[in-house]
């Protein structure tokens, strides 16, 4: 009898232990499911806050005095944004919440700084790169000032002007592309891709203007929708080149290697991408200046010379800047789940 009683007690204890373990496993499963759901909703709230930033940027590009973005439902939740002014800059605090309406189970905030200013020294440099400047070999020359936002790398210092590091120039000041395209279109200087080449959208010609000047004191404004790819003997081309993509010269891709990368660009190149030039057997010269958003790279017989008259002619156009994000901050710990 005592033996049977002991067995029953053991069985009872096993049942109790198994029950406790089962409850613990169930609670852990419920807790992990809850945490997973919170993480999903926190991520959704983050992307909603991102949507609010984009909406605020769009609103500021339409009206730089806009003060807010009203609550807007999107997917599982909603976003809203408040805009405050500090001088000529704007601060946007965007909030994403899940679900929309009522009490939010998850909320995320993003704060961004927005500016549309063109820096005071924007027109004073031979090379102005918001990213890196990479100068290779000893056959290149830069006659003028160089300013860069990230890093400078050169094998030999063939720069005649001042060299300045300034992280505040990142990102590259953004011109109003629609304004530039309209000005270029009025000059019939818009170039568009056509079967892996660039052609004038009006004339169909591949040829670029040969002079910087459209008329006395007014530059040719050459708007290029895509990458500007220059190969071979380009001769002399001129103008204010506004490149939506990257500026590339690739002598290895041309058939006549002996004349690759030869010619002169009488003007200024503006690209928010890369400016990448490889001089070939002869010199490839830029007489004017370069603005680059990501990297300016010169290889081989490549020369960039600052031309003050060209820069002043572009500055005289009194181009306006377009609002863009200059700093970004996720103001909450993405793993700080309640």
Order of alpha helices (4+ residues) and beta strands (2+ residues): alpha-beta-beta-beta-beta-beta-beta-beta-beta-beta-beta-alpha-beta-beta-beta-beta-beta-beta-beta-beta-beta-beta-beta-beta-beta-alpha-beta
